[in-house]
Amino acid sequence: MKFLAPLNQCTLGMVRFRGQTPWECHPDGDELLHVVEGELGVTVLSDGEPVRETLPAESVFIVPRGLWHRTSATAGTVLLFATAAETSEHSWAEDPRATS
């Protein structure tokens, strides 16, 4: 993971990864995900059933502020992200909403 620069109140970064990330939540702002290479799976938890999307290269996805989400990649996916820098929460729980 490489942090590129601050952008307003966000951290701008880029990562190449494979596998599943922990759940994360950003209460202070939305998160922008831009798939540069590969394919990205995104799961977002809201009040209802989980929302699952598969994003091909060149896709952009906005995760709304305050919602738990995680990403997964089966191959070397390259992701550019802008994340609210002030606070972030992380969890490996099956459902992090039950522990927060």
Secondary structure by P-SEA (a helix, b strand, c coil): cccccccccbbbbbbbbcccccbbbbccbbbbbbbcccbbbbbbbccccbbbbbbcccbbbbbcccccbbbbbccbbbbbbcccccbbbbbccccccccc
